Amino acid sequence: MAKTKSVYVCSNCGNDSAKWLGKCPICGEWNTYVEEIIAKDSNSRRTDRLFDSPKAKPILLQDVATGEEPRIDLKDEELNRVLGGGLVPGSLILLGGEPGIGKSTLILQTVLNLNSQKTLYVSGEESVRQLKLRADRINEKSQNCYIVCETNLQQIFVHIQNIKPDLVIIDSIQTIFTDLIESSPGSVAQVRECSAAILKFAKETGTPVILIGHINKEGSIAGPKVLEHIVDTVLQFEGDQHYMYRILRGIKNRFGSTAELGIYEMRQNGLREVSNPSELLLTQNHEGLSGVSIAAAIEGVRPFLIETQALVSTAAYGTPQRSATGFDSRRMNMLLAVLEKRAGFKLIQKDVFLNIAGGLKVNDPAIDMAVISAVLSSSLDIAVERHVCMSGEVGLSGEIRPVNRIEQRILEAEKLGFSKILIPHNNLKSFTSKVNIEIIPVRKVEEAFRQLFG
């Protein structure tokens, strides 16, 4: 008989304790400890005994062979970009997102395009018939995609040994369980133990594994925080179910940058890559409308133009409202203070609403000039010219600070047919290319306003 013992595990950070605690000493959350029954078996203590591996030996750091890391082309430019250039062999990827956002559709259509890679798709939530119906809707054919509906980790490793796939998909990690732990699937102990066993398999065999994970009501990955520490890459699939656009964002990436962004369009036959996001983020019917300005932003290495919308109205109640969608509300309050102190525009009794069109969340400080221009345009009820865009960070003293990669921003604006672009004056020194767009350097917000509104 296997000896059993009970431990209390924090459902937020995964810390365990021999007794119940009201407050977790690690993460500081209250009432997060839940009881888990763990089975101790000296013969088969861990699930990773299913695959034997040679014992590791210490070697000198200078003796480690280095070279170009080979990557697997997933035939998807957006996914390849977010991953850092492709899928690294032996890596463990975690993809999270809201229910119904399209996580399974994205992964299934990706593996169906990989005819050169033998793939095992393990589904713990859907039947084989449901996966077949989705594959028919996507209308992609593959001769090397194996599908199995299984939730037992030991049986999954048996299927992996029999098929020997080049890529493993697990949908989802919260449905997988091991017999060595007497708790329900999705619990802290089950997710932690199964993820550790899958990580050991991926690293020792060099087989990449993609995990699909659930998220909680706060929008973060469900399960213990240790799950995000175990994996190599954490991807977040965002978007509104009522709109057609989806955004793939890297939260953690050991093989590339986390600043990359992938944009998809949800269609009846699956997800379509959006190679030119500037076209979908710009509306063509805002001519003559106040409160709209165009900013040249960059996410990662990708430049695109976004539409910044603002609405300024008289406060109906005593306290004016400040609301921002897709932009940091604290930074918006700072920019409003700069407008009032440095430019002399009184907005203290005005409601200010700011929106980044297209559902994007932008962290690039270069859109500051577009934000204050949209706010001032709505306050004065004067429209910004349609073929004018801008890029520049606003300082607390009202100066327009230089931004990085100004050449890419200018070339993107020229490609989309804009005739003028406002840039920081200090960026003019680093730009020497010949372009067919008028470049207007500005030093302060007052100069920018004179160029826009006369």
DANORJO-V500245 format. One record per backbone hydrogen bond with DSSP energy under -0.5 kcal/mol. NH is the residue of the N-H (numbers start at 0). CO is the residue of the C=O. E is the energy in kcal/mol with one decimal. If there is no record, write none. Layout:
BEGIN
nh: (NH,NH)
co: (CO,CO)
e: (E,E)
END
This chain:
BEGIN
nh: (2,4,6,7,8,8,9,10,13,16,23,27,30,33,35,36,37,37,38,39,40,48,49,50,62,63,71,72,73,79,80,81,82,83,83,84,85,86,87,88,89,90,92,92,93,94,95,95,96,97,100,105,106,107,108,109,110,111,112,112,113,114,116,118,118,119,120,120,121,121,122,122,123,123,124,130,131,132,133,134,135,136,137,138,139,145,145,147,149,149,152,152,155,156,157,158,159,160,161,162,163,165,166,167,168,169,170,170,171,172,174,175,176,180,181,182,185,186,190,191,192,193,194,195,196,197,198,199,200,201,202,203,204,205,207,207,208,209,210,210,211,212,212,215,218,221,224,226,227,228,229,230,231,232,233,234,234,235,236,237,237,239,242,245,246,247,248,248,249,250,250,251,253,255,261,263,264,265,266,269,271,273,274,278,279,280,281,288,292,293,294,295,296,296,298,299,300,301,302,303,305,306,307,307,308,308,309,310,312,314,319,322,324,325,331,332,333,334,335,336,337,338,339,340,341,342,342,344,345,346,349,350,351,352,353,354,355,356,356,358,359,361,361,366,367,368,370,371,372,373,374,375,376,377,378,379,380,381,383,387,388,389,390,391,392,394,394,397,399,400,400,408,409,410,411,412,413,414,415,416,417,418,419,420,421,422,422,423,424,426,427,428,430,430,431,434,437,439,439,440,441,444,447,448,449,450,451,452,453)
co: (39,37,35,16,6,33,14,31,9,7,28,23,21,8,6,181,4,35,179,2,38,45,46,47,59,60,86,70,71,75,76,77,78,79,80,79,79,71,85,69,205,87,90,208,232,210,93,234,212,236,97,101,102,103,104,105,106,107,108,109,110,112,113,116,143,166,118,145,119,168,120,147,121,170,170,126,127,128,129,130,131,132,133,134,134,118,143,120,122,147,150,176,151,152,153,154,155,156,157,158,159,117,117,207,119,209,121,168,211,211,171,172,150,177,36,180,175,183,186,187,188,189,190,191,192,193,194,195,196,197,198,199,200,201,165,205,90,167,92,208,169,94,210,219,215,213,11,223,224,224,225,226,91,91,251,93,232,248,95,235,246,244,239,263,237,261,235,246,259,233,248,233,231,252,247,245,271,243,269,266,264,262,272,275,275,276,277,285,307,387,305,389,294,303,301,297,298,298,300,296,294,280,292,305,306,354,290,352,350,348,317,351,353,323,327,328,329,330,331,332,333,334,335,336,337,337,338,338,343,344,346,312,320,310,322,308,324,306,354,355,356,325,359,363,364,391,366,367,368,369,370,371,372,373,374,375,376,376,291,384,419,293,421,365,400,392,398,394,442,392,398,404,405,406,407,408,409,410,411,413,412,386,386,437,388,420,439,390,441,423,424,425,426,427,429,432,418,420,437,438,422,397,443,444,445,446,447,448,449)
e: (-0.9,-1.9,-2.5,-2.8,-0.5,-2.8,-3.1,-2.6,-1.7,-2.7,-2.9,-1.5,-3.2,-2.5,-3.3,-0.5,-2.5,-0.6,-0.9,-3.0,-0.6,-0.9,-1.5,-1.0,-1.0,-1.4,-3.2,-0.6,-0.6,-2.8,-2.1,-2.1,-2.1,-0.7,-0.9,-3.6,-0.9,-2.4,-0.5,-0.7,-0.6,-1.8,-0.5,-2.9,-2.7,-3.1,-0.5,-2.8,-0.7,-0.6,-1.7,-2.3,-2.2,-2.6,-2.4,-1.3,-2.4,-1.9,-0.6,-0.7,-0.8,-1.4,-0.7,-0.6,-3.0,-2.4,-0.5,-3.6,-0.7,-3.3,-0.6,-2.6,-0.5,-3.7,-0.7,-1.9,-2.1,-2.3,-2.0,-2.4,-2.3,-1.8,-2.5,-1.6,-1.1,-3.4,-0.6,-2.3,-0.8,-0.8,-0.5,-2.8,-1.9,-2.1,-1.5,-2.2,-2.2,-2.2,-1.9,-2.5,-2.8,-3.0,-1.5,-2.0,-2.7,-2.6,-2.8,-0.5,-0.7,-1.9,-1.4,-0.8,-2.5,-1.3,-0.9,-1.6,-0.6,-1.6,-2.5,-2.2,-2.5,-2.7,-2.0,-1.9,-2.0,-2.3,-2.5,-2.1,-2.0,-2.5,-2.5,-2.0,-2.0,-1.5,-0.7,-0.6,-2.4,-2.6,-3.9,-0.5,-2.3,-2.9,-0.5,-2.5,-1.6,-2.7,-0.7,-1.6,-0.9,-1.0,-1.8,-1.5,-2.0,-1.7,-2.4,-3.3,-0.5,-3.2,-3.1,-0.7,-3.3,-0.5,-1.8,-2.7,-2.2,-3.6,-2.8,-0.6,-1.0,-2.9,-0.6,-1.5,-1.4,-0.6,-2.6,-2.9,-2.6,-4.2,-2.9,-1.4,-2.7,-2.3,-0.8,-1.0,-0.6,-1.8,-0.8,-2.0,-2.2,-0.5,-2.6,-2.0,-0.8,-2.4,-2.2,-0.5,-0.6,-1.8,-0.6,-2.5,-2.4,-0.7,-3.2,-0.6,-0.5,-2.9,-2.6,-2.4,-2.1,-2.0,-0.6,-2.2,-2.1,-0.5,-1.9,-2.1,-1.7,-2.3,-2.2,-1.9,-1.9,-2.2,-1.9,-2.7,-2.6,-1.0,-0.7,-1.9,-0.6,-0.7,-1.5,-3.5,-2.5,-2.4,-2.6,-2.8,-1.9,-2.3,-0.7,-1.0,-0.5,-2.2,-0.6,-1.4,-1.6,-2.0,-2.0,-2.3,-1.7,-2.2,-2.3,-2.4,-2.3,-2.2,-2.2,-2.5,-1.1,-1.7,-0.5,-1.2,-1.8,-1.7,-2.4,-2.9,-1.6,-0.5,-2.8,-1.6,-3.0,-3.4,-0.8,-1.5,-2.3,-2.5,-2.0,-2.0,-2.4,-2.2,-1.4,-1.4,-2.2,-1.5,-1.9,-2.0,-2.0,-0.5,-2.0,-0.5,-2.0,-1.1,-1.3,-0.6,-0.5,-0.6,-0.6,-0.6,-2.6,-2.7,-0.6,-0.6,-2.0,-2.0,-1.7,-2.3,-2.0,-1.9,-1.7,-3.2,-1.4)
END
